[in-house]
Each structure stands twice: as structure tokens, then as C-alpha cells.
Amino acid sequence: FQLTFLFMPRALVCAQAFPPLLKQAGGVAKDYLALCRALIDGLGWEVTLFSPVNIRESGEEDVTRWLLTGQLVHAPATAVEASTTVGVALFMDFFSMTNALVFLRLLMFGGHDLCLIDDSCLRLAPLMLLRSFGIPSIATTHSDVPSHPLYDQSIMPKIMWWLHLASAFFATSHATVANAYAKSLWDRYKVPVHSVWPPVLWSEAFRRPLRDFAAAAADRRAKWVQRMGFSPRAIFLFAGRWSAEKRIHLLIDAMPQDCGLIIVGDSDADYADEIEASGRRNVLPERGMLGAEELRVAYAASDLFVSASTCETLGNTVVEAWSSGTPVAIQPVGGHLEFV
């Protein structure tokens, strides 16, 4: 579709995840930060972000600048917290009376020319409202829910997933994050995908020359070697959410004794506690969410980025590792097939 504007265009972005990076949604948060950067700095749009995340605590200079100039407006939303053995997650509650009223107000008086909505549960209702208001919408699917450990444990995740797939038919455009995943959605469910997000580098830290991080990377590597107490033939790195579908335990089991494995990331899952407790001479779990510069240094300090995950619809960490000059060895499934 094509849009023609006489005034400053404004987009409504409905997103469950946004910086500050959350333990359970780091990659998605990065994508929506990059989207706002493209809309605001790239296209000159104004953006209203309808999200339960307190973006004023993002720690991102761009977000602070946008808020101060009015280019970005935050419309707070309420969320439902789901807590299970695999972690804690926040979901946008579109059936909340408060959220429904705020969303209606944004549609009626916000002057928005386009709405982008993420993998929010039960997004079928807001997409139908957008159609009734004549506002074009882009709905994105970036989660492969059937690969989640909870999917087969009850009927509710299956119902939610099929409703989610049905919602794609009500969007003006349905998008996803990789051509490989788009093909999978069509082959498995006959759900069409009209557009694919390009791989994104969510921070300028990943665009800076490698030499800017050489000294810090050498220092980080020296500290890893000191902690391990020996000089490994190679240092492997995993970075990401510590959850069961990432299969980090397989990386630990496969690690040769004369090599080192560094595991960075976090989550609220019991699995994360198991990974933290699994440290040994050549395996160093470093629990905690890293900022862009810290992550860039960690990539540059390692010899190979590794992932045994079977649930990636793209895998931002692959793009981040490559931008840091670090080769990757990844499971050839899902979104990883975009690269391998």
C-alpha cells in the first residue's frame, strides 16, 4: 500500500518489549528500538509508543532525545504477568478496560497514519478496530510459539497461537523477521507474509570500527583466561536469553576440555539458575543483561559465537557477532537458515 501525507506523519507502535532490555525479551526490544530509529531519524516521522515498558529508564540516548523533542510519545499500557517454571513474561493486555480506552483514544484523536503491532497476545481485536477506523496496519510475527516448552503442556497456548495466526489476515500487511520463517509460516499454516524486516543493528556500537574495541576486547579475554586458570585453544561465546529452548546445556556438554565457553545473558527461568550453577573450569556463566558496548566487546573477545537454539525466527545475535568480526556456528533450523 502507498501513503501520501500533507503533514508530519505519525505512527502508532504497539509493542510489549522495548529498552530497557528485559530478561525475557532482549532481541525483540532491540528490534523495536531500531524501528523507532528508522521512523524518527530515518523518515522524519513522529511515533506514539503504546507499551507497558517504562521507556524513560531505557538508558538509550536516542530515546531520551526523542522524548525531549516530542518525536516520541509514550502511552503507558497495563500488562499481564505470566509466571511459570520457564520464566516470567509480560503480555500486553488488550482486553483490559484501561488499555481498550487508551487504544480507542489513540485511534480517535491521535492523528495516526499507520499502526505497527507486535506479537501481542489477542491482537485480533485491535487489528479489527484499526480496519474499522480505516488506519493501515502492519502486524509482525516474530515468535515461533510451538517451539516453546509450554506449548504442549495445555490447550490454552494452542488456542492463543491459532488466534494469533488468524489475526494476520486482518492486518493490511503481515510481516516477519526472516524469509526462512515466512516460508515456514506459509508451509505449515498457509499464513501469508507480505514483508520481511531487514536484519538490524540496534545500536551504533555495532557500527563502529573494530579497532575501537580492540583494547577492551583484549582486556576482557585476559580476564576470562585468568578466571579459567589455563590458556584455551579457543574461546566460544553464547549470548542471549537463558531459557530451555536455547539448549545451552548442549553447548556445555559438547565443549572440549581444552577450549573455553563464555555464557552471557539472563532470564527468570529455573533453567537460568541451572546454567548459572553449571560453571566449571572451562565454562564461565556471566549472568546479567549486557549493554551494546559490553556485548560488542564480548563478541570481539571470543573466537566463535555458538548457538544450539531451535526456536530462532531470525537470531539477532548472529548479525551482532558478524558485525564484531566473529564467525558463528549455529543450529541450522528456523531463522538461522537465513544465514547458514
C-alpha positions in Angstrom: 0.0 0.0 0.0 1.1 3.6 -0.5 0.5 6.5 1.9 0.6 10.2 0.9 1.0 12.8 3.7 0.4 16.6 3.8 1.6 16.9 7.4 4.2 15.3 9.6 3.3 11.6 9.5 2.7 9.8 12.8 2.9 6.1 13.6 1.3 4.2 16.5 3.6 1.4 17.6 2.1 -1.2 20.0 5.0 -3.2 21.5 5.3 -5.4 24.5 9.1 -5.1 24.6 11.3 -2.0 24.4 14.5 -1.0 26.1 15.5 -1.2 29.0 16.3 -4.7 27.8 14.3 -7.3 29.6 15.5 -10.7 30.7 12.8 -12.4 28.6 12.7 -10.2 25.5 16.1 -8.7 24.7 16.0 -9.4 21.0 12.5 -8.1 20.4 13.2 -4.9 22.4 16.2 -4.3 20.1 14.1 -4.6 17.0 11.5 -2.1 18.1 14.2 0.4 19.2 15.7 0.0 15.6 12.2 0.5 14.2 11.7 3.8 16.1 15.1 4.9 15.0 14.2 4.2 11.3 10.8 6.0 11.6 12.0 9.1 13.6 15.6 9.7 12.4 15.4 8.0 9.0 12.0 9.1 7.8 11.2 12.1 10.0 8.0 10.6 11.5 6.6 11.1 14.9 5.9 8.0 16.9 3.5 7.1 19.7 4.7 4.1 21.6 1.9 2.2 23.3 3.8 -0.1 25.7 3.9 -1.4 29.3 7.6 -0.8 29.4 8.9 2.3 31.2 10.9 3.7 28.3 12.2 6.7 30.3 14.5 4.2 32.0 15.8 2.8 28.7 19.3 4.2 29.1 19.3 4.9 25.4 20.5 8.4 24.4 18.3 8.4 21.3 15.1 7.6 23.3 15.9 10.4 25.7 16.4 12.8 22.8 13.2 11.7 21.1 11.2 12.2 24.3 12.6 15.6 24.9 11.8 16.8 21.3 8.4 15.2 21.3 9.2 13.0 18.4 8.5 10.0 20.6 5.5 10.0 23.0 4.9 7.2 25.4 1.4 6.0 26.0 1.7 3.6 29.0 -0.2 0.3 28.9 -1.0 -2.2 31.5 0.3 -5.7 31.2 -0.4 -9.2 32.4 2.4 -11.0 34.2 2.7 -14.7 33.5 4.9 -16.7 35.8 5.9 -20.4 35.1 8.8 -22.6 35.6 10.3 -21.4 32.4 10.3 -17.7 33.4 8.3 -14.5 33.9 6.9 -12.7 30.9 4.8 -9.5 30.5 2.0 -9.5 27.9 0.1 -6.5 26.6 -3.5 -6.9 27.9 -5.7 -5.7 25.1 -8.8 -6.9 26.9 -8.1 -4.6 29.9 -10.7 -1.8 30.1 -7.9 0.7 30.7 -5.9 -0.4 27.7 -9.0 -0.6 25.5 -10.0 3.0 26.4 -6.4 4.3 25.8 -6.2 2.5 22.5 -9.6 3.9 21.3 -8.5 7.4 22.3 -5.3 7.0 20.3 -7.2 5.9 17.3 -9.9 8.6 17.5 -7.7 11.6 18.5 -4.1 10.6 17.9 -3.9 11.5 14.2 -2.0 8.3 13.4 -1.4 7.4 9.8 -0.2 3.9 10.4 -0.2 1.4 13.3 2.5 -1.3 13.8 1.7 -4.0 16.2 3.9 -6.7 17.5 3.4 -10.3 18.7 0.9 -9.1 21.4 -1.5 -11.8 22.6 -5.1 -11.4 21.4 -4.1 -8.7 18.9 -7.1 -9.7 16.8 -9.4 -7.2 18.5 -7.2 -4.1 17.9 -6.5 -5.1 14.3 -10.2 -5.3 13.7 -10.6 -1.9 15.3 -7.9 -0.5 13.0 -9.8 -1.7 10.0 -13.0 -0.1 11.2 -11.1 3.2 11.6 -9.5 2.9 8.2 -6.0 3.1 9.6 -3.4 0.9 7.8 -1.7 -1.7 10.0 1.4 -3.8 9.9 1.3 -6.8 12.2 4.5 -8.7 12.8 5.0 -12.3 13.8 8.5 -12.9 15.3 7.8 -15.7 17.8 7.7 -19.4 17.0 5.3 -20.3 19.8 5.0 -24.1 19.0 8.8 -24.4 19.8 8.3 -23.1 23.3 8.4 -25.8 26.1 5.0 -24.8 27.4 3.2 -25.2 24.1 2.3 -28.9 24.5 1.5 -28.7 28.2 -2.0 -27.3 27.9 -4.7 -26.3 25.3 -4.5 -22.6 26.0 -1.2 -21.8 24.3 -2.5 -23.6 21.2 -5.8 -21.6 21.2 -3.8 -18.4 21.6 -1.4 -19.3 18.8 -4.2 -20.1 16.3 -6.0 -16.9 17.1 -2.7 -15.1 16.7 -2.2 -16.6 13.2 -5.8 -15.7 12.3 -5.1 -12.1 13.2 -2.6 -11.8 10.4 -5.5 -11.9 7.9 -6.9 -8.7 9.4 -3.7 -6.6 9.0 -3.1 -4.5 6.0 0.4 -6.1 5.8 1.7 -9.1 7.7 5.5 -9.0 8.4 8.0 -11.3 9.9 11.8 -11.1 10.6 13.2 -13.6 8.1 12.4 -15.1 4.7 13.0 -18.6 6.1 10.4 -18.0 8.8 8.0 -16.5 6.3 8.3 -19.7 4.2 7.7 -21.8 7.4 4.5 -19.9 8.3 3.1 -20.5 4.8 4.2 -24.1 4.6 2.8 -25.0 8.0 -0.3 -22.8 8.3 -0.9 -21.1 4.9 -0.5 -17.7 6.6 0.8 -15.2 4.0 3.7 -12.9 4.8 3.8 -9.6 2.8 7.1 -8.2 4.1 10.2 -9.1 5.9 12.2 -7.0 8.3 15.8 -6.5 7.3 18.4 -7.7 9.8 19.0 -4.8 12.2 21.9 -3.5 14.2 20.1 -1.9 17.2 23.0 0.2 18.5 25.6 2.5 16.9 28.1 0.5 19.0 27.8 -2.3 16.4 28.6 0.1 13.5 31.8 1.5 15.0 35.2 0.2 13.6 36.5 -3.0 15.2 39.7 -1.1 16.3 37.6 0.9 18.7 37.0 -2.2 20.8 40.4 -4.0 20.3 41.9 -2.9 23.6 38.8 -3.6 25.7 38.3 -7.0 24.0 41.9 -8.0 24.7 41.4 -7.0 28.4 38.2 -8.9 28.6 39.8 -12.0 27.1 42.7 -11.8 29.5 40.3 -11.7 32.5 38.4 -14.8 31.1 41.7 -16.7 30.8 42.7 -15.7 34.3 39.4 -17.0 35.7 39.7 -20.3 33.8 43.2 -20.8 35.0 44.6 -22.0 31.7 45.0 -20.8 28.1 42.3 -22.4 26.0 42.8 -23.2 22.4 39.7 -21.2 21.5 37.1 -19.3 23.4 33.4 -19.8 22.4 30.6 -17.4 23.3 26.9 -17.8 23.8 24.9 -14.6 24.3 21.2 -14.5 24.7 18.2 -15.4 26.9 18.9 -18.3 29.3 15.9 -20.5 28.6 15.3 -24.2 27.8 14.6 -23.7 24.1 18.1 -22.2 23.7 19.6 -25.6 24.7 22.6 -24.0 26.3 23.2 -27.2 28.3 24.1 -28.9 25.0 26.9 -26.4 24.4 28.2 -27.1 27.8 28.2 -30.9 27.3 29.9 -30.5 23.9 32.7 -28.2 25.0 36.2 -29.7 24.6 38.2 -29.6 27.8 41.0 -27.6 26.1 38.5 -24.9 24.9 36.5 -22.3 26.9 32.8 -21.4 26.8 31.6 -18.0 28.0 27.8 -17.7 28.6 26.3 -14.2 28.9 22.7 -13.3 29.3 19.9 -13.8 31.8 16.3 -14.8 32.4 13.8 -15.5 35.2 13.6 -19.2 34.4 14.6 -22.0 36.6 16.7 -23.1 33.7 18.8 -19.9 34.1 19.6 -21.0 37.7 20.8 -24.3 36.4 23.0 -22.7 33.8 24.5 -20.3 36.4 25.3 -23.3 38.6 26.9 -25.3 35.8 30.1 -23.4 35.7 33.3 -25.4 35.7 37.0 -24.9 34.8 36.3 -24.2 31.1 32.7 -22.9 31.3 32.1 -19.4 32.7 28.5 -18.3 33.1 28.3 -14.5 33.3 24.7 -13.7 34.3 23.3 -10.3 33.5 22.0 -8.3 30.6 24.8 -6.5 28.7 24.6 -3.1 27.1 25.6 -2.7 23.4 29.2 -1.8 24.1 29.7 -4.5 26.6 28.2 -7.0 24.2 30.3 -5.8 21.3 33.4 -6.3 23.5 32.4 -9.8 24.5 31.9 -10.8 20.8 35.3 -9.3 19.8 37.0 -11.1 22.7 35.8 -14.6 21.6 36.9 -16.8 18.7 33.5 -18.2 17.8 29.8 -17.5 18.6 27.8 -20.7 19.1 24.1 -21.4 19.4 22.2 -24.7 19.6 18.8 -22.9 19.7 15.9 -24.5 17.7 13.4 -21.6 18.1 15.1 -18.6 16.5 12.9 -16.8 13.9 16.0 -14.8 13.0 18.7 -14.6 15.6 19.9 -11.0 16.2 23.0 -12.3 17.9 24.3 -13.8 14.6 24.2 -10.3 13.0 25.8 -8.8 16.1 28.6 -11.4 16.1 29.3 -10.8 12.4 29.4 -7.1 12.9 32.1 -7.7 15.5 34.2 -9.8 13.2 33.4 -13.0 15.0 32.4 -16.2 13.0 29.4 -18.2 14.1 28.4 -21.9 14.4 24.7 -22.2 14.8 21.9 -24.8 14.6 20.6 -24.9 11.0 16.9 -24.5 11.8 14.3 -21.8 11.8 15.5 -18.2 11.2 19.1 -19.4 11.4 18.5 -20.8 7.9 18.5 -17.2 6.7 22.3 -17.2 7.4 23.5 -20.8 7.1 
